[in-house]
Amino acid sequence: MPRMPYDIGTPGTPWGAAEKAAWLSRQTRKRSYEADVVSAAAKLGERFETVRYGALDLDPLRYPLIAYRSLRWRETLPIAVVTGGVHGYETSGVRGALEFLERHAAGYADRINLLVAPCVSPWGYEMIQRWNPHAVDPNRSFGNGAAQEAAALMALLAPLRERVLVHVDLHETTDSDEHEFRPALAARDGKPFEPETIPDGFYLVDDAERPQTAFQSAVIDAVSRVTNIAQADAKGEIIGSKVIARGVIEYELRQLGLCAGYTAAPYKTTTEVYPDSPRTTAEQCNVAQATAVCAAIDFALSHPGGVDR
């Protein structure tokens, strides 16, 4: 019988409604989406078009879904999509997206259309949780729409998805992945928990279906001036995936239902930082995320037709 590292459910048996309800009953509000994210609309509203593209059924007033568009949107320009907080607990993804808007986005006016959704999963943000209230991972739902958070963003992006040049999805990995989120995932799915080592540093996930190593490496080079880059382990891997360039691994983004795989952008990447590392700070992680966005857009604008791997 598999070892059970989580105290909800029966070892080897996937969760049913009762187990999911027990898990949900444990979730408590730890921070404010209104104060941290929605309030940004007041500061950013004069510089961007604020788009409310839905709200969570759980509490529509508390959880409006907000994105920001370039005020001078021009149909002749390419499009950059930036997403953060798909996993709500990943703080620097949210704050990095907002930092990009506040400090850097103005420099791209009239060069590229921007669409930024800084906090895709507001309930997860408040609860500091990877899943949504139904114990569904939004970042495995960009395809089947199983999570409302993913379905709403897909609807927003659908008219644009074939025209997007670059898509940067901002994520992070914390120590809680090993002591909470991955054990809960194993328990939910009735599988044994297999411990992993969290990479110490920043890394990127490229699209295995259409890899762009030069693009990923340009982002890594820019971020390396801000924070440390994760190293390959003894097997030449990061989180079980082969390192194909410094700080870069590949996933089948579209097949896995990951956010970065939803658009047809030739340039797409998922960032990961490790804020619990003694080698960095929360502020450096935020800056690293914003730096990654800038480097990604800069490379894409310099190579609009794509480059070989």
N, C-alpha and C positions, 0 to 999 in steps of 0.2 A: 504494500500500500504506500502511495507517495507521501513524503513528509509534508505536513501542512503548516506553513509558516504564518497563516492568517486565521483569525479566530471567528470567521463567519463561514458557514457552509460545512459540507461533508467532504472529506478528502476524496478526490477522484470524481466528484459529481458536480457538474456545472450549476451555478446558482439559478434558482427560480425566483418568483416574485417575492417570496418571503425573505430570502437572503438579500435581495436588492433593497427591499424596504428596510431591513435591519442596517444595511450599509448607509442608506440615505439618512436614517435617523441619527447617525453619528456626526453628520456634517454640520458645522457651525460657521457662521459668518465671522471672518477674521479681518476683513478690510472692506473698504467702501468703493464700489465701482463708480458710484455717483461722484464721490470726492476726487478720485484718482483719475478717472477717464472721462466721464460725461462732462464734468466741469471744464475740461479742456476745450470744449466747443465754444465757450465764451471767449477764450483767448485766440482760438484758431479760426473762428467763424468769419472774421473780417478778411482773412487771407485765403480761405478755402471754402468750397461749397460743402456744407455739412449734409450728408445723406443718411437719413434714417431708413435703413433697408429692411426693417422688421423689428420684432421684439420677441422675447422668450415667453411662451405661453404660461410658464410657471408664475411670472409676475411681470406683465408687460410694462407697467410703470417703472419698476425698479430696473428692468433689464432691456432698455432699448438697444438695438444694434446699430452702431454708428460707423460710418466711413467718411473719409474726406477726399474730395475731388479737386483738381486744379480749377481755379476760378476761370482762367482763360483756356478752357478745354477746346482744343482744335482738332477736328476730324482728320487733318492731314498729318498730325504728329503721331509717333509711336506711343505706346502705353507701357507704363511701369506699374506693377501691382506689388504692394507691400502688405503683408499680413502678420499680425502678432497676436499672442494670446489664444491661439487655437487650442492649446492646452493652457487653461486659465492660470495654473499655478506658476507658469514660467514668467516670472516677473520682468526680467530684462527684455523679453520679447515685446511686452506691452510698452514698457518705458523707453525701449530703444526706438520703437516706431514713433512714439510721441516726440522723442528727442530729434529724430530725423525731420519730422514736420516742423518743429519749432526752430531748429538751427540750420537746416541744410536745404530744405525743399525749395525755398525761394530761388536758390541758385540754378534750378532746373526749369524755371518759368520760360515758356515759349520754346523749350527744347524737347520736352517730353511731357505727355499727360500723366499725372500721378493719380492713383487711386489707392488710398491707404486705409486699411481696417485695423486699428491698433489693438482691439480686444475682441476677438471673435467669440470667445466663451466667457461672458461676464459672470455667470453663476460660478463657474469654475474659478474665475479670478477672485471672487469674494471668499469662496470656501478654501482657496489654495488647493485645488483639486484638479486632477488630470482628466477625469471623466465629466460628463454632464449629469443631471439629476437621475437619469435612467441607467446609470452605470454603463454608458456608451461612450467610446472614445471618439470625439469629433474628428481627430486626425486619422481615422480609419474609415471615414464616412463620406469622403469626397468622391462620390461615384454612386453609392447606393442611397445617400441622403438620410441614413439611419438616425443621425443626430440633427436636431432642428438647427443648431448653430451652423453646421456644414450646409444644410439645404438652403438656408437663407443666403449665405454667401455665394453659393453656386448660382442662385437665381440672380443675384446682383451682377455676377461676372459673366453669366451666360451670353449676353449680347456682345461682349468684348473678347471672349476667350480666344478667338482665332486671330485677334489683332494685337495681343499682348506681346511685347518684345522681351520683357524681363519680369520675373516674379521672384521675390525674396520672401521667404517664410521664416519668421524669427522664433527660435526655440531655445531652451536651455535644459540642462540635466542637473538635478540637485541630489544631495544625499538621500532625500526622501524617496527617490526612485527605487533604491535598494531596500529600504526598510518599510515602505508603505505601498507605493504604486505598483511595482512589479509583483510583490507578494499578493496584493489584492487581485491583480490580473490573473495570476495563476489560479487563485482560489475561485474567482468568477468563472473561469473556463474549465475547472475541474482538472487542472494539470499540475504536475510537480513544479515547484519553484527552483529555478536554476540560477544561483547567484552569478553576478557579473561584476566587473570592475568598472567604475565610472572613469571615463577619460579625463585626465587633468589638463584641461585647456579647451581652446576653441577649435572646432572642426566644422566641416561642411558635408552635406549629403547631396551628391550629384544625381542626375537622372540616368539610370543605367540604359534606358531606352534611347536616349539621345545625349550622350555625355559631351560635356564641354570643359575639358580639363584646363585649357588655357584661361577660360573665364573663371573657373573656381580658384585657380592658382593666383590670379590677379586679386581676388577678394582676400585670400589667405595672406598674401604679401602685405596688403593694406592693413589688415587687422593685426598682423604680427608687430606693428609699431605701437599697438595699444595694449595688447595682452598676449599671454603665451599661447602657443599653438599645441594642440594635443599630439602626442607622439604615438607611433605604432607600438603594439605590444610585441612580445617575443615571437609571435606568429605572423607579424607583419600586418596586424589587424587593429581596427578600432571597433568596439562593441560587436565583435564577431564578423566584421566585414573587411575585406581586403582593402588596404590603403593603396589607392591608385596614383596619388600624388601627395605631397606634403599636406597633412591635415584634411584629406579628401577621401571619402568613401562613396559608394554608389548604392542606391536602392531602386527598385522598380516602383517609382513614385505613383504612376497611374494605377497599376495593378493593386497596390496596397491601399488605395483610396486616400493618399496623403494630399494635403492642401496644395503643395507646390506642384503636384501633378495634374491639377484640374485644368489649368490653362494650356494653350498650345505654344506658350512662349519658347523660343529657341534657347533662351537663357533662363534657367531656373535653379534655385538652390534653397536648401534648408540649412539654417545656421544652428549651431549648438555651442553653448558656453557652459562652464562649470563654476557657478558663483560661490560654491562652498570651498573652492580651492584656496589654500593659504597664499597662493601666488598672485591673487587678483582681488579686486574689490567690487562691490555692487555697482559703483559708478563706472569703473572700467568696463564692466560687462555691458552696461547701457551704451557706453560710447562705442564699444566694439560692435554692437548690433547696428547702430547708426552708421558707423564706418563701413560695415559690410554692405549696407544698402547703397551708400554713395559709390563705393568701388564697383558694385555690380552694375549700377546705372551707367557709370562712366565707361566701363568696358563695353557694355551693350551699345551705347551711342557711338563708340569708336569703331565697332564692328557690327553694324546693323544687319548685315547679310549672314552672320554666323561665321564660325571658323571651324576648321577641322579639329578633331580631338588632339 
